[in-house]
Every structure is written in structure tokens, then in C-alpha cells.
């Protein structure tokens, strides 16, 4: 039996370390690979406060518009909600189409199989992947482009 040389041992060690890392990420769960290690209970509490503040600012804006236009505040709020929903749907469609084009190119280049591309697209549509929703984990929300 041939004794392994230093290069063989190094390559084997690197391969084993990579496999162990992938196994560790897989066992830890899909969300933990993207988890923010600096997240703390106070960070999530302030996120709730920001959402509350944003909702209050939106309600105040709707009230000011309603007063200025001389129409019912509920009608203005309903119109604002409809515009927000339409924009969110358009953004979701745009993200879907862009991701599909990128996946199709990867399949064509041989980087991914069609089954892998389909699985990624399905996970994205289900909101499983980071950035799957506007402002969700890893998402840009309204501000970034």
C-alpha cells in the first residue's frame, strides 16, 4: 500500500473540512445560514416600534390628504392600501421574472439543472429564500433599487 504524500493529505483535509461545513449548515437548518449573528431581542423590539411608527405616519398622511381633499379618510386610506398592494404585486412579478431569467441562463450554461432551477424558483415564490418578499429578511423593501 502506498503511503499518502503531504499534498494528498492536504487536499483530503480541505475536502473533509468543506464537507463538514456543508453538513453543519444542512443540519443547522436552512434559515441559520443566513441568520444575523448580531440580532438581539432589543433589535426585534425596535423593529416592531419602527413598524408601528411607519403605520402611524401612514395614517397621519392619509388623514392630512383626506382633510386637504375634503373627502372621507377611510376612502383615502383604502386608495393608499390599493396602490401599495398594486406596487407590491408589480415588484414581486419583476423579481420573479428577473430570477427566472438568471436561472434560465444558468441552466443554459450548465451551471444548474432544470430541476434545480425549478426548485429555487418555487422556494423564492413561497418566500423561503432571503429577499423573497419586499422588506423581508434580506429584502430591500421600498427604499433600495
Secondary structure as GFF3:
##gff-version 3
##sequence-region A 1 145
A	DSSP	alpha_helix	6	28	.	.	.	ID=ss1
A	DSSP	three_ten_helix	32	34	.	.	.	ID=ss2
A	DSSP	alpha_helix	41	69	.	.	.	ID=ss3
A	DSSP	alpha_helix	73	109	.	.	.	ID=ss4
A	DSSP	alpha_helix	114	125	.	.	.	ID=ss5
###
